[in-house]
Amino acid sequence: MSKAPAFQFYAGDFLIGTMGMSDEDIGVFIKMLCRQWIDGSLPNNQKMIKKLINSRKVPSEMVMHKFEICDDELLRNGRLEETRKERQAFVESRKENANKRWSKETDGNALAMHVHDSSICKTDALHLQSSSSTTIPKKKERADALVLPFDSADFKFFWENWEQHLKEKKKPLQPTAKKMQLAKLKEFGEQRAIAALKYSISGNCQGIYEGNESKPKPNGGHHKGIEEHIPLRNLMAEK
């Protein structure tokens, strides 16, 4: 079991237990408790403790009095070790309860499977009755599930980025709008759909639009670029 990263801090007990200590002593005491929690013990040597907790001076006798010499000749604060045991007991009880729940669930599932297997259909009528109560909801779920019009990783990548873009604009797609947009992109074809998504994301758009480079070319010709947007009156003037 991994070590717990934290321990319960009993504020009232701590204040009573540190009465008479200076602020510096209290700081050293807390650092010693932290080292004990992490390492499991402290060396029975004040100079080593000073180095271990990076203190300016060795712990005072008042602080050292808070730690007992154990059978392994190492120092420990008794109250902190009680807290450690309480923590371990709590974790073990939660683990045991989880195992019990798991056992009940697996036993229940095994029993349900056994009952199902023992009632295998003997006639076509019974088979239809059984399937109507179990398979229809699953088919309905599959029908309601959203299917992308293209299977490529590129399209999936840009579609997910499009959804994230709208979430960041606080305009998330609703199911109906999502289906309509995907239907529109399907009509575009994969490459044109990807180009439209890229253009709309980079343009910070709220809807899906196409840049000139992704629009279909009329009569198989080439785009004229900016010339397409010259006002008609200018063309008449040139003539």
N, C-alpha and C positions, 0 to 999 in steps of 0.2 A: 504494500500500500504506500503511495507517495505521501510525503510529509505535507501536513497542512500548512499553508502559507501564512496563516494568521491565528491568533488566539484571543479568547474572550478577555476583555479588560474590565475588571470590576472597580469602577471609579471610587465608590465609597471605601472599599477595603484598602485600595491603594493609598488614598489620602490619609487614612488612619495609620497604615503601616509605615508611611514616610514622614510622619510628624517628627519634627526635630531635625530633619535633614536639611542641608542647604540646597539651593537650586542646583549647584554643581553636583552634589552627591546624588540628587534625584536623577539628573541626566545620566550619570555613570550607571546608576542602578537600572534604569530603563534599557540602556545599551547592553548591559550584562544579561538582562532577561531575554533580550532579542537574540543574543549569541547563544544562550542556552537553548532557546526554542529551535534555532536552526541546527546547532551542532549536537544537541542532546545533553551537553554538560559544559563545564568550564574547568580549566586547569587550576589546581590548588597552588597557585603562585601569582602573587599580586603583580609582579613585573610582567609576567606573560599575559595576564589579563589586560594590563594597561596597553600593551602592544596590540592585543587582539581586538580591543574596542576603539583603538586609536584615540586614547585619552591623554590629556596633558600631564596627569599625575596618576599614581597608583590609587586604587579604590581605598576609601577610608575604612576604618574598623567598623564604623556603623553600617556601611554598605556590606562589608564582608560578612557581618553578622547575619545578614538575610539569606546566606547560602550555607548549606550543610555539607560536610565531608561524607561521601557515600562509601560503600564497601569497595568500590573500584578506585578509591583515593581521588575522585573528581568531585567538583562542587556542583550542587544543584539547589535551586530554590524549590522548597517542598510544595508551595501553593501552585507554582507554575506546572509542576509535574502532575498534580491533581487535575489541573485544567487540561493537560495533554491527554490524560486517561479518559476524562469526560468526553473530550472531542473524539477520541478513538472509539469509545463505546457508542457514541451517537452515530458515527459513520457506519460502524458494524451493524447497528440496529436497522439503519436505513437500507443497507445492503441486504440484510436478511429479509426485511419486509418486501423488498423488490423481488428477491428470489422466490418468495412465497407467492406473490402475485403472478409472477411469470409461470410458476408451476401450475397454478390454478387455470391460467389462460390456456396453456398448452394442453392440459388435461381436458379442458372444455372443448377445445378445437378438435382434439383427437376423438372425443365422444361424438361430436357433431359429424365428423367425417365417417365414423363407424355407422351411425344411424343412416347417413346418406347412402353409404355403400350397401347396407343391408336392405335398402328399399329400391334397388335397381329395378327399372321399369320391366314389367312382364308383358305389357301390351302396348300397342302404338298409342292408345288413348291415354294411358298413364304417362307415357313418355312425353306426350304433348302437354299434359297438365303440369308435369314437373318443369319442363323447359320454359313454360309460360311464366313461371314465378321466379325463375333464376336468370334466364338469358336475356329477356327483353330489356330490363333496366340497363344491363351492360351495353346492349346494342344502342340504346338511347344515349348513353354516355359517349360512345364512340361517335355517334352522329352529331352530338353537340360540341365535340372537341374541335378546336380550331386547327385547320390543316393549311400549311403554307403552300402556295402554288408552285414553288420551285424547291427542289431538294438540296441545292448546292450550299456549301458552307458560306460562300460570299453573300448570297441573298439573305441567308439566316442572320449573318453578322450585321448587315446594314438594316434589316428589319428590326432587330433587337435594339440597335442604336437609335432608330427612328422612334421606337416606343419609349426609350430612355430619354430622348430629346424632349418628347411631349410631356413626360413626367416632370422633367426639370422646369418646363414652362408652366407647370401646374395645370396642364390640359390633357390628362391621360385619356387614351382611347377607350371609348365605351364599346361593348361587344358588337353592336349593330354597325357602328362606324368602322370598326376594325374589319368586319367581314366585307363591307363595301369597298374599303381601300384595297384589300387583298384581291378582290375581284377585278378592280381597276388595274392593278399592277399585273395581274395574270393576262389581261388583254394586251398590255404593253409588250409582253415577252420578257425573258429574264434579263438580258443585258440593258434594255431600255428601262426596265423597272429599277434595276440597281442604280443606273445613272440618275434617275429621278429622285430616288431616296437620298443619294449623295448630294445632289443639288439642293434639295429641300432642307437637309440637316445643316449644310454649310451656310445656307441663306437664312437660317433661323426662322424658317417658315412654320406656320401652324397647319397648313395643308400640304399635300404632295403636288409639286409643280415640276415641270420639265425645263431644263435649260435648252438653248437653241441647239446645242450639240447632240442632245438626246432625242429631239423631235424627228419623226419620220420625214424623209426627203420627198418632196412632191415629184411625181412622175419619174422617180428614180434619179432625179438630178441632184445637184449640190446646193446647199444653203448659200444664200448670197450674203449672209452675215448682216452687217448694219445697213446695207443697201435696201434690205427688205422693209426697213422702217422709215425710208425717206417719204415725206408727205407727198400726196398726189399732186398738189399745186406746184411743188418744186419741179417735179418731172415735167409738167406742162410748160413751165417757164423755160426750161432748158430747151424744149422743142421750138 
